[in-house]
């Protein structure tokens, strides 16, 4: 039989579960027993979102977890998100239901290659989107989110040269909004690059009253069509506050669960991808299941760890972002 350590390396605990077991009740019991908090990203399956203590974007979730007195953070998301939680709460145990829940955007920017790229521009500061590895954050001067990237760049002197990574589409969006010439790393999210412009146009023709909303990780041609572009939380708030009754949503389809809960009288249509699949799900996000979540809390594995020297370096650009954001609010 595999040891816990070997199972941790495999990615998740895999053991039989009694089919009559009420997983929702069992997870609630385990949370209290182990003093655990469950964080779920908007892109998780509905059952996981419904049992979570906090639902939201990756950085916001990590900040919420840091405020709690929980001993264990269970992050139903992808690996870089769990790393961020560990950076902000190094004293807490951080679990991820499936360690193989990665991220195409994060994977598109290997830290050792980015380090060499950074050396070509010694007079530039580095701003990285929070959707990246702990090692990449440690190579950064400032971290940003999709909701504050424009404000972060705008807060810097106009003559300050900037490298922006890893998402080229978000970088182009920020460059256009700020009228700055950013040096971009050539990375992208597979989900947000898959939307078909031609099929979206046809969908808009069939739903002329629908508002088309998109995440800024989408390609420029898609964003140009959008009635609103914003972070996942921004998209959710837009649908709640808009008088429109129909929305075409160009981001991972998991967010639609929260949109429907917040506005049950409105219709939400996932933007069509450019493949034969009828969905636009992130395969990494969907590696997490309610069963894996249960086993994860029960067994205390798989655990996400980050070397302390990386934590110390990676926390600095996150704190700088928070300082800038706080200044902008005042």
GUTORDO-805209 format. One line per field, with one value per residue (C-alpha): x, y, z; residue in three letters. Coordinates in nm, 3 decimals. Example, Ala and Ser with C-alpha at 12.3 -4.5 7.8 and 13.67 -1.06 7.14 Angstrom:
BEGIN
u: c(1.230|1.367)
v: c(-0.450|-0.106)
w: c(0.780|0.714)
residu: c(ala|ser)
// end
This chain:
BEGIN
u: c(0.000|0.120|0.235|0.076|0.396|0.373|0.005|0.093|0.341|0.075|-0.142|-0.436|-0.557|-0.751|-0.952|-1.301|-1.585|-1.909|-2.166|-2.435|-2.211|-2.347|-2.031|-2.171|-2.238|-1.906|-1.709|-1.884|-1.793|-1.430|-1.401|-1.500|-1.292|-0.974|-1.037|-1.022|-1.151|-1.251|-1.178|-1.336|-1.256|-1.546|-1.438|-1.496|-1.788|-2.116|-2.110|-1.768|-1.874|-2.184|-1.992|-1.708|-1.663|-1.539|-1.591|-1.404|-1.094|-0.761|-0.593|-0.910|-0.955|-0.600|-0.652|-0.972|-0.796|-0.516|-0.775|-0.921|-0.799|-0.817|-0.524|-0.583|-0.661|-0.822|-0.794|-1.032|-0.860|-0.529|-0.173|-0.055|-0.359|-0.271|0.087|-0.041|-0.237|0.081|0.277|0.023|-0.026|0.305|0.216|-0.094|-0.121|-0.245|-0.415|-0.516|-0.763|-0.556|-0.193|-0.216|-0.464|-0.220|-0.261|-0.177|-0.096|0.138|0.300|0.359|0.613|0.888|1.075|1.424|1.334|1.164|1.474|1.683|1.418|1.426|1.805|1.759|1.579|1.781|1.617|1.262|1.059|0.860|0.484|0.336|-0.024|-0.112|-0.192|0.166|0.392|0.546|0.888|0.772|0.627|0.966|1.124|0.877|0.868|0.488|0.209|-0.128|-0.474|-0.696|-0.906|-0.620|-0.359|-0.452|-0.442|-0.109|0.055|-0.105|0.037|0.395|0.582|0.524|0.894|0.918|0.989|0.787|0.796|0.449|0.389|0.291|-0.037|0.014|-0.359|-0.403|-0.078|-0.211|-0.535|-0.342|-0.110|-0.408|-0.590|-0.281|-0.127|0.201|0.457|0.493|0.739|0.520|0.600|0.436|0.205|-0.168|-0.456|-0.584|-0.946|-0.951|-0.777|-1.020|-1.321|-1.431|-1.485|-1.695|-1.921|-1.960|-2.076|-2.338|-2.445|-2.487|-2.704|-2.932|-2.941|-2.942|-3.041|-2.767|-2.471|-2.139|-1.896|-1.537|-1.234|-0.927|-0.729|-0.926|-0.767|-0.792|-1.045|-1.282|-1.236|-1.312|-1.658|-1.732|-1.987|-1.787|-1.445|-1.332|-1.209|-1.418|-1.558|-1.611|-1.810|-2.027|-2.098|-2.175|-2.443|-2.594|-2.612|-2.706|-3.067|-3.002|-3.170|-2.931|-2.552|-2.300|-2.010|-1.654|-1.467|-1.454|-1.811|-1.789|-1.871|-2.218|-2.324|-2.276|-2.433|-2.745|-2.762|-2.728|-2.970|-3.210|-3.432|-3.153|-3.014|-2.642|-2.495|-2.135|-1.938|-1.863|-1.508|-1.341|-1.354|-1.622|-1.678|-1.995|-1.825|-1.543|-1.432|-1.078|-0.965|-0.726|-0.993|-1.228|-0.974|-1.104|-1.419|-1.632|-1.493|-1.134|-1.220|-1.358|-1.054|-0.821|-0.961|-0.996|-0.634|-0.463|-0.313|-0.209|-0.023|0.119|0.454|0.670|1.035|1.065|1.316|1.065|0.784|0.988|1.073|0.726|0.548|0.727|0.564|0.223|0.258|0.369|0.055|-0.162|0.014|-0.041|-0.404|-0.466|-0.312|-0.533|-0.846|-0.762)
v: c(0.000|0.351|0.572|0.916|1.070|0.861|0.948|1.315|1.287|1.116|1.423|1.314|1.053|0.783|0.551|0.401|0.618|0.470|0.570|0.635|0.881|1.237|1.420|1.762|1.654|1.471|1.768|2.000|1.764|1.741|2.119|2.162|1.868|1.987|2.364|2.396|2.661|2.585|2.837|2.788|2.979|3.088|2.831|2.529|2.291|2.409|2.154|2.276|2.639|2.565|2.402|2.656|2.909|3.169|3.199|3.445|3.535|3.380|3.666|3.770|3.414|3.398|3.728|3.598|3.281|3.484|3.663|3.344|3.145|2.822|2.582|2.435|2.609|2.384|2.562|2.433|2.593|2.545|2.510|2.872|2.981|2.743|2.872|3.229|3.120|2.964|3.285|3.492|3.229|3.041|2.916|2.735|2.401|2.446|2.159|2.122|1.843|1.752|1.863|1.816|2.102|2.332|2.636|2.678|3.047|2.978|2.692|2.925|3.120|2.898|3.104|3.014|3.141|3.450|3.527|3.532|3.743|3.989|4.025|4.176|4.475|4.581|4.926|4.781|4.690|4.367|4.355|4.007|3.900|3.705|3.399|3.275|3.052|3.149|3.145|3.397|3.623|3.607|3.750|4.041|4.395|4.424|4.170|4.274|4.129|4.165|4.416|4.647|4.598|4.923|5.122|4.968|5.065|5.410|5.469|5.448|5.740|5.769|5.727|5.405|5.113|4.800|4.428|4.276|3.903|3.635|3.707|3.886|3.949|4.113|4.302|4.436|4.536|4.725|4.887|5.014|5.144|5.319|5.422|5.271|5.075|4.754|4.474|4.162|3.802|3.575|3.376|3.309|3.119|2.832|2.891|3.261|3.214|2.950|3.174|3.189|3.543|3.422|3.209|3.493|3.725|3.470|3.421|3.797|3.803|3.541|3.734|4.102|4.225|4.031|4.213|4.060|4.054|3.927|3.874|4.081|3.757|3.719|3.817|4.179|4.113|3.955|4.240|4.499|4.347|4.346|4.573|4.525|4.376|4.301|4.055|3.755|3.944|4.248|4.042|3.903|4.249|4.385|4.122|4.192|4.569|4.575|4.614|4.372|4.032|3.834|3.803|3.626|3.540|3.505|3.350|3.008|2.881|2.808|3.171|3.128|2.930|3.239|3.466|3.249|3.240|3.619|3.693|3.400|3.605|3.658|3.437|3.360|3.212|3.082|3.226|2.952|2.817|2.749|2.372|2.102|2.112|2.285|2.420|2.648|2.475|2.484|2.119|2.204|2.366|2.078|1.820|1.903|1.715|1.692|1.342|1.463|1.756|1.516|1.286|1.585|1.715|1.366|1.266|1.606|1.559|1.661|1.950|2.249|2.371|2.666|2.713|2.984|3.183|3.192|3.292|3.587|3.711|3.649|3.828|4.158|4.230|4.124|4.365|4.640|4.586|4.606|4.926|5.088|4.975|5.116|5.448|5.466|5.411|5.694)
w: c(0.000|-0.080|0.206|0.256|0.119|-0.199|-0.236|-0.194|-0.482|-0.697|-0.661|-0.447|-0.201|-0.388|-0.168|-0.183|-0.051|0.078|-0.189|0.075|0.262|0.272|0.168|0.255|0.616|0.645|0.514|0.760|1.047|0.935|0.905|1.270|1.388|1.216|1.237|0.860|0.622|0.263|-0.012|-0.354|-0.670|-0.889|-1.150|-0.926|-0.976|-0.811|-0.526|-0.412|-0.436|-0.229|0.058|0.068|0.348|0.103|-0.273|-0.492|-0.691|-0.596|-0.408|-0.225|-0.104|0.030|0.212|0.371|0.483|0.643|0.860|1.004|1.304|1.102|1.131|0.785|0.455|0.196|-0.139|-0.403|-0.698|-0.875|-0.752|-0.776|-0.572|-0.291|-0.307|-0.264|0.042|0.183|0.114|0.308|0.582|0.613|0.961|0.834|0.658|0.301|0.120|-0.245|-0.336|-0.643|-0.675|-1.051|-1.071|-1.246|-1.471|-1.838|-1.783|-1.493|-1.687|-1.984|-1.780|-1.634|-1.371|-1.500|-1.850|-1.714|-1.509|-1.827|-2.001|-1.710|-1.742|-2.091|-1.938|-1.632|-1.615|-1.607|-1.302|-1.314|-1.264|-1.263|-1.270|-0.954|-1.170|-1.160|-0.951|-0.618|-0.784|-1.043|-0.775|-0.605|-0.924|-0.929|-0.800|-0.785|-0.819|-0.962|-1.017|-1.324|-1.130|-1.023|-1.300|-1.476|-1.151|-1.047|-1.377|-1.371|-1.022|-1.152|-1.314|-1.689|-1.759|-1.556|-1.788|-1.713|-1.786|-1.759|-1.734|-1.771|-1.955|-2.287|-2.336|-1.998|-2.068|-2.400|-2.229|-1.958|-2.215|-2.412|-2.104|-1.962|-2.297|-2.182|-2.379|-2.175|-2.244|-2.245|-2.171|-2.428|-2.199|-2.205|-2.044|-2.260|-2.154|-2.236|-2.570|-2.690|-2.753|-3.116|-3.243|-3.536|-3.314|-3.062|-3.341|-3.447|-3.086|-3.043|-3.355|-3.199|-2.869|-2.972|-2.624|-2.441|-2.292|-2.391|-2.098|-2.102|-1.880|-1.981|-2.029|-2.354|-2.685|-2.797|-3.075|-2.822|-2.573|-2.840|-2.879|-2.506|-2.342|-2.026|-1.951|-1.599|-1.339|-1.242|-0.944|-1.166|-1.416|-1.137|-0.995|-1.342|-1.400|-1.058|-1.116|-1.485|-1.594|-1.880|-1.858|-2.081|-2.075|-2.295|-2.065|-2.197|-1.909|-1.743|-1.716|-1.341|-1.261|-1.410|-1.100|-0.883|-1.145|-1.153|-0.772|-0.749|-1.038|-1.083|-1.312|-1.567|-1.844|-1.873|-2.190|-2.196|-2.489|-2.743|-2.783|-3.117|-3.078|-3.087|-2.712|-2.599|-2.289|-2.185|-1.868|-1.732|-1.716|-1.432|-1.214|-1.276|-1.150|-0.803|-0.705|-0.394|-0.333|-0.353|-0.127|0.136|0.122|0.127|0.457|0.604|0.536|0.555|0.209|-0.053|0.107|-0.080|0.050|-0.050|0.061|0.324|0.117|-0.170|0.068|0.197|-0.155|-0.300|-0.017|-0.090|-0.432|-0.296|-0.004|-0.242|-0.449|-0.137|-0.027|-0.367|-0.376|-0.027|-0.132|-0.439|-0.229|0.013)
residu: c(unk|unk|unk|unk|unk|unk|unk|unk|unk|unk|unk|unk|unk|unk|unk|unk|unk|unk|unk|unk|unk|unk|unk|unk|unk|unk|unk|unk|unk|unk|unk|unk|unk|unk|unk|unk|unk|unk|unk|unk|unk|unk|unk|unk|unk|unk|unk|unk|unk|unk|unk|unk|unk|unk|unk|unk|unk|unk|unk|unk|unk|unk|unk|unk|unk|unk|unk|unk|unk|unk|unk|unk|unk|unk|unk|unk|unk|unk|unk|unk|unk|unk|unk|unk|unk|unk|unk|unk|unk|unk|unk|unk|unk|unk|unk|unk|unk|unk|unk|unk|unk|unk|unk|unk|unk|unk|unk|unk|unk|unk|unk|unk|unk|unk|unk|unk|unk|unk|unk|unk|unk|unk|unk|unk|unk|unk|unk|unk|unk|unk|unk|unk|unk|unk|unk|unk|unk|unk|unk|unk|unk|unk|unk|unk|unk|unk|unk|unk|unk|unk|unk|unk|unk|unk|unk|unk|unk|unk|unk|unk|unk|unk|unk|unk|unk|unk|unk|unk|unk|unk|unk|unk|unk|unk|unk|unk|unk|unk|unk|unk|unk|unk|unk|unk|unk|unk|unk|unk|unk|unk|unk|unk|unk|unk|unk|unk|unk|unk|unk|unk|unk|unk|unk|unk|unk|unk|unk|unk|unk|unk|unk|unk|unk|unk|unk|unk|unk|unk|unk|unk|unk|unk|unk|unk|unk|unk|unk|unk|unk|unk|unk|unk|unk|unk|unk|unk|unk|unk|unk|unk|unk|unk|unk|unk|unk|unk|unk|unk|unk|unk|unk|unk|unk|unk|unk|unk|unk|unk|unk|unk|unk|unk|unk|unk|unk|unk|unk|unk|unk|unk|unk|unk|unk|unk|unk|unk|unk|unk|unk|unk|unk|unk|unk|unk|unk|unk|unk|unk|unk|unk|unk|unk|unk|unk|unk|unk|unk|unk|unk|unk|unk|unk|unk|unk|unk|unk|unk|unk|unk|unk|unk|unk|unk|unk|unk|unk|unk|unk|unk|unk|unk|unk|unk|unk|unk|unk|unk|unk|unk|unk)
// end
